[in-house]
Amino acid sequence: MRKIKDFQWKPNLTVKELVDSFAGLGYQSIELNAAKEVVVKMKRAGAKIFLTFTSNMTTSGLRGFFAQLCELKIPDVIVTTSGSIEEDIMKSLGENFEVSSFYADDTQLHENGENRVGNILIRTESYMKFEDKMLELLENIYKKTPRISSSELLKEIGLLIKDKNSLLYQAAKNNIPIYCPGIADSSLGFHLFMFQQKHKDFIVDTIWDMQRVVTDLGFDEKKGLISLGGGISKHYAIFSALLSGGFDYAVYLTTSHASSGSISGATTQEAKSWGKLKDNAEAATVNGDVTIIFPLLMCAVLDELKSQKII
């Protein structure tokens, strides 16, 4: 049995050394250390890795980190929500999101044309620029084909964006599909609807994506999941893997708890009851703010993978 060890600072402490020390610290630090080990194992095993996250994480400064992980070819598949797409495009246009407060005067913000996501502000003007850009992008893509799957649509958009910090650009450049099963939601979905009013034969087919993601996974290949948050992004991935025997590795990072009965709070053990994770799957769940624990986790993972010459 492992023993609890006192943590002590030392000069020039690396992120990897910090997370390694978590193995004997206690509570969620132990889970974070376990999550690091699971991610390293899935990459070392050559598993097909799904990275799932909700749009509020792209709203934050994690957006550029997601793009960097794509450039490093860490994930093989991404699943996210439609807000991630529109906010990635906004940032690619040079729009800046600003730090606010969880306790801001929201009525005043609305009058100022500012929209709050937690303690982050997005200006209404940014959505107007996004609308103009989406029309331009969709016109270009429509000329190539009027019917397209949502993942192919996002790849085409990514190829038209020239921003190395863009999630869409890096995913497209590195041939990493982005699935967005709830693409009809948010401002993005509205602009797709408006474009279809002008071009009646324009169709974004999400069912094509389900066929692709299901048939692209085999029973005989290793599969890994890094799930940030929950919701439709998480469930789309674990359901897809269910049809090919379930995930071999899984890491959940979430602020939700199992007591809610939600997919966001559902544990890796619960997933085993559905066959979404294999009975012998290696898994870890860390409860906490993803903007804190995900950079810690992945920086430690990247340091270890680099030292092992895996990346």
C-alpha positions as CSV (number, residue, x, y, z in Angstrom):
1,M,0.0,0.0,0.0
2,R,1.3,3.4,-0.9
3,K,2.0,5.9,1.8
4,I,1.2,9.6,2.0
5,K,4.2,11.8,1.4
6,D,4.7,15.4,2.3
7,F,5.0,17.8,-0.6
8,Q,7.9,20.2,-0.7
9,W,8.8,22.9,-3.1
10,K,12.3,22.9,-4.7
11,P,13.9,25.4,-7.1
12,N,13.0,24.9,-10.8
13,L,10.4,22.3,-10.1
14,T,9.0,21.0,-13.4
15,V,5.3,20.4,-14.1
16,K,6.1,16.7,-14.5
17,E,7.8,16.5,-11.2
18,L,4.9,18.4,-9.6
19,V,2.3,16.0,-11.0
20,D,4.5,13.0,-10.1
21,S,4.6,14.2,-6.5
22,F,0.8,14.1,-6.5
23,A,0.9,10.3,-6.3
24,G,1.4,10.6,-2.6
25,L,-0.3,13.8,-1.8
26,G,-3.9,12.8,-1.3
27,Y,-7.5,13.5,-2.5
28,Q,-7.8,14.7,-6.1
29,S,-4.1,15.1,-6.6
30,I,-3.8,11.3,-6.5
31,E,-6.5,11.1,-9.2
32,L,-4.7,13.7,-11.3
33,N,-1.5,11.6,-11.1
34,A,-3.5,8.5,-12.0
35,A,-5.0,10.3,-15.0
36,K,-1.5,11.3,-16.2
37,E,-0.5,7.6,-16.1
38,V,-3.6,6.5,-18.1
39,V,-3.0,9.1,-20.8
40,V,0.7,8.1,-21.2
41,K,-0.4,4.5,-21.4
42,M,-3.0,5.1,-24.1
43,K,-0.5,7.0,-26.2
44,R,2.3,4.5,-25.7
45,A,-0.2,1.7,-26.7
46,G,-1.0,3.5,-29.9
47,A,-4.6,3.8,-29.0
48,K,-7.0,5.9,-31.1
49,I,-7.6,8.8,-28.7
50,F,-10.8,10.8,-28.5
51,L,-10.6,14.3,-27.0
52,T,-14.0,15.7,-26.0
53,F,-14.8,19.1,-24.5
54,T,-17.6,21.6,-24.3
55,S,-17.6,25.1,-25.8
56,N,-16.9,27.0,-22.6
57,M,-13.4,25.5,-22.7
58,T,-12.8,27.0,-26.1
59,T,-14.1,30.3,-24.8
60,S,-11.2,30.2,-22.3
61,G,-7.5,30.2,-23.2
62,L,-7.5,26.5,-23.6
63,R,-8.5,27.0,-27.3
64,G,-4.8,27.5,-28.4
65,F,-3.7,24.5,-26.3
66,F,-6.3,22.3,-28.0
67,A,-4.8,23.5,-31.3
68,Q,-1.3,22.8,-30.1
69,L,-2.3,19.2,-29.1
70,C,-3.6,18.7,-32.6
71,E,-0.3,19.9,-34.0
72,L,1.5,17.4,-31.8
73,K,-1.0,14.7,-33.0
74,I,-2.1,13.8,-29.5
75,P,-5.8,13.3,-30.3
76,D,-7.0,11.3,-33.3
77,V,-10.6,12.4,-33.0
78,I,-12.2,15.5,-31.4
79,V,-15.9,15.8,-30.3
80,T,-17.1,19.2,-29.2
81,T,-20.2,21.5,-29.3
82,S,-21.1,24.2,-31.8
83,G,-20.0,27.1,-29.5
84,S,-16.4,25.9,-29.8
85,I,-16.6,26.3,-33.6
86,E,-18.0,29.8,-33.6
87,E,-15.6,31.1,-30.9
88,D,-12.6,29.5,-32.6
89,I,-13.5,31.4,-35.8
90,M,-14.1,34.6,-33.8
91,K,-10.6,34.4,-32.3
92,S,-9.1,33.5,-35.7
93,L,-10.6,36.9,-36.9
94,G,-8.6,38.6,-34.2
95,E,-11.5,39.1,-31.7
96,N,-10.4,39.3,-28.1
97,F,-12.4,37.9,-25.2
98,E,-12.0,39.8,-22.0
99,V,-11.7,38.9,-18.3
100,S,-14.7,40.0,-16.3
101,S,-16.2,38.8,-13.0
102,F,-18.7,36.2,-11.9
103,Y,-20.4,39.0,-10.1
104,A,-20.7,41.5,-12.9
105,D,-23.7,43.7,-13.5
106,D,-25.3,41.6,-16.2
107,T,-28.0,44.1,-17.1
108,Q,-25.3,46.7,-17.7
109,L,-23.3,44.3,-19.7
110,H,-26.3,43.6,-22.0
111,E,-26.8,47.3,-22.5
112,N,-23.1,47.6,-23.4
113,G,-23.4,44.8,-26.0
114,E,-21.3,42.4,-23.9
115,N,-22.1,38.8,-23.1
116,R,-20.8,36.9,-20.1
117,V,-19.6,33.3,-19.9
118,G,-18.6,32.8,-16.3
119,N,-15.9,35.5,-15.8
120,I,-15.2,35.9,-19.5
121,L,-16.8,38.6,-21.8
122,I,-17.7,38.3,-25.5
123,R,-18.8,41.4,-27.4
124,T,-21.9,41.3,-29.5
125,E,-19.8,42.9,-32.2
126,S,-17.7,39.7,-32.4
127,Y,-20.8,37.7,-33.3
128,M,-21.5,40.2,-36.1
129,K,-18.1,39.7,-37.6
130,F,-18.6,35.9,-37.2
131,E,-21.8,36.2,-39.2
132,D,-20.1,37.9,-42.1
133,K,-17.2,35.4,-42.1
134,M,-19.6,32.4,-41.9
135,L,-21.5,33.6,-45.0
136,E,-18.2,33.9,-46.9
137,L,-17.0,30.5,-45.8
138,L,-20.3,28.8,-46.5
139,E,-20.5,30.3,-50.0
140,N,-17.1,28.9,-50.8
141,I,-17.9,25.5,-49.5
142,Y,-21.4,25.4,-51.1
143,K,-19.7,25.9,-54.5
144,K,-17.9,22.6,-54.0
145,T,-20.8,20.6,-52.7
146,P,-24.3,21.4,-51.5
147,R,-24.5,18.3,-49.2
148,I,-21.9,17.7,-46.6
149,S,-21.4,16.0,-43.3
150,S,-20.8,18.3,-40.3
151,S,-17.2,16.9,-39.8
152,E,-16.4,17.5,-43.5
153,L,-17.9,21.0,-43.2
154,L,-15.6,21.8,-40.2
155,K,-12.6,20.4,-42.1
156,E,-13.3,22.6,-45.1
157,I,-13.7,25.7,-42.8
158,G,-10.4,24.7,-41.1
159,L,-8.6,24.6,-44.4
160,L,-9.8,28.2,-45.2
161,I,-8.5,29.5,-41.8
162,K,-4.9,30.6,-41.7
163,D,-4.3,30.8,-37.9
164,K,-1.9,28.3,-36.3
165,N,-3.7,28.8,-33.0
166,S,-7.0,27.8,-34.5
167,L,-8.4,24.4,-33.4
168,L,-10.2,24.1,-36.7
169,Y,-7.1,24.9,-38.7
170,Q,-4.7,22.5,-36.8
171,A,-7.3,19.7,-36.9
172,A,-7.8,20.0,-40.6
173,K,-4.1,20.3,-41.3
174,N,-3.4,17.2,-39.3
175,N,-6.3,15.2,-40.6
176,I,-8.1,15.0,-37.2
177,P,-11.9,14.9,-37.6
178,I,-14.0,17.2,-35.5
179,Y,-17.4,15.8,-34.8
180,C,-20.1,18.3,-33.6
181,P,-23.3,16.3,-33.1
182,G,-25.2,19.4,-31.8
183,I,-24.2,21.6,-34.7
184,A,-27.7,23.1,-35.0
185,D,-27.3,24.7,-31.6
186,S,-26.1,28.3,-31.0
187,S,-25.2,31.1,-33.4
188,L,-23.5,28.6,-35.7
189,G,-26.7,26.6,-36.2
190,F,-28.7,29.7,-36.8
191,H,-26.4,30.8,-39.6
192,L,-26.5,27.4,-41.2
193,F,-30.3,27.7,-41.1
194,M,-30.2,31.2,-42.6
195,F,-27.9,30.0,-45.4
196,Q,-30.3,27.1,-46.2
197,Q,-33.1,29.6,-46.6
198,K,-31.1,31.1,-49.5
199,H,-29.9,27.7,-50.8
200,K,-32.6,25.1,-50.4
201,D,-30.4,22.2,-51.5
202,F,-27.8,23.0,-48.8
203,I,-27.7,20.2,-46.2
204,V,-25.4,19.5,-43.3
205,D,-25.9,15.8,-42.6
206,T,-25.0,14.7,-39.0
207,I,-26.1,11.2,-39.6
208,W,-23.2,10.7,-42.1
209,D,-20.9,11.5,-39.2
210,M,-22.5,8.8,-37.1
211,Q,-21.9,6.3,-39.8
212,R,-18.3,7.4,-40.2
213,V,-17.4,7.4,-36.5
214,V,-19.0,4.0,-35.8
215,T,-17.5,2.2,-38.8
216,D,-14.1,3.8,-38.2
217,L,-13.7,2.1,-34.9
218,G,-12.8,-1.6,-34.7
219,F,-13.0,-4.3,-32.0
220,D,-9.4,-5.2,-32.4
221,E,-7.9,-1.7,-31.9
222,K,-7.1,0.1,-28.7
223,K,-9.3,3.1,-27.9
224,G,-8.7,5.9,-25.4
225,L,-10.8,8.8,-24.2
226,I,-9.9,12.2,-22.6
227,S,-13.3,13.8,-21.7
228,L,-13.4,17.4,-20.4
229,G,-16.7,18.2,-18.9
230,G,-19.6,16.1,-20.3
231,G,-22.8,16.6,-22.2
232,I,-23.3,15.6,-25.8
233,S,-19.6,15.7,-26.5
234,K,-18.8,13.0,-24.0
235,H,-21.7,10.8,-24.8
236,Y,-21.2,10.9,-28.5
237,A,-17.7,9.5,-28.0
238,I,-18.6,6.8,-25.5
239,F,-21.6,5.6,-27.4
240,S,-19.5,5.4,-30.6
241,A,-17.0,3.2,-28.8
242,L,-19.7,1.1,-27.2
243,L,-20.5,-0.4,-30.7
244,S,-16.9,-1.7,-31.0
245,G,-16.4,-3.1,-27.5
246,G,-15.8,0.0,-25.5
247,F,-12.8,2.1,-24.5
248,D,-9.6,0.5,-23.2
249,Y,-8.5,3.7,-21.5
250,A,-10.5,6.7,-20.2
251,V,-9.8,9.9,-18.3
252,Y,-12.7,12.1,-17.1
253,L,-12.1,15.7,-15.9
254,T,-15.3,17.3,-14.6
255,T,-16.9,19.5,-12.0
256,S,-20.1,17.4,-12.0
257,H,-20.8,14.5,-9.6
258,A,-22.6,11.2,-10.0
259,S,-25.4,12.2,-7.7
260,S,-27.0,14.3,-10.5
261,G,-27.5,11.3,-12.7
262,S,-26.2,13.3,-15.6
263,I,-23.8,12.2,-18.3
264,S,-21.4,15.0,-17.1
265,G,-21.2,13.4,-13.7
266,A,-21.4,9.8,-14.7
267,T,-18.4,7.9,-13.6
268,T,-16.1,5.5,-15.5
269,Q,-17.6,2.7,-13.4
270,E,-21.1,3.6,-14.5
271,A,-19.8,3.6,-18.1
272,K,-18.7,0.0,-17.6
273,S,-22.3,-1.0,-16.9
274,W,-23.2,0.1,-20.4
275,G,-20.2,-1.5,-22.0
276,K,-18.9,2.0,-23.0
277,L,-15.7,1.2,-21.2
278,K,-14.3,-2.4,-21.1
279,D,-14.5,-4.3,-17.8
280,N,-10.7,-4.1,-17.5
281,A,-10.3,-0.6,-18.8
282,E,-7.7,1.6,-17.1
283,A,-9.5,4.8,-16.0
284,A,-9.3,7.8,-13.8
285,T,-11.7,10.6,-12.9
286,V,-10.6,14.0,-11.6
287,N,-13.1,16.5,-10.1
288,G,-12.0,20.1,-10.7
289,D,-11.8,23.1,-12.9
290,V,-10.5,22.0,-16.3
291,T,-8.7,25.3,-16.9
292,I,-6.5,24.3,-14.0
293,I,-6.2,20.5,-14.1
294,F,-6.0,19.9,-17.8
295,P,-2.9,22.1,-18.5
296,L,-1.2,20.4,-15.4
297,L,-2.2,17.0,-16.7
298,M,-1.2,17.4,-20.3
299,C,2.1,19.3,-19.6
300,A,3.2,16.4,-17.4
301,V,2.0,14.0,-20.1
302,L,3.9,15.8,-22.9
303,D,7.1,16.0,-20.8
304,E,6.9,12.2,-20.3
305,L,6.1,11.4,-23.9
306,K,8.9,13.6,-25.1
307,S,11.4,12.0,-22.7
308,Q,10.3,8.6,-24.1
309,K,10.6,9.9,-27.6
310,I,6.9,9.1,-28.3
311,I,6.4,12.7,-29.6
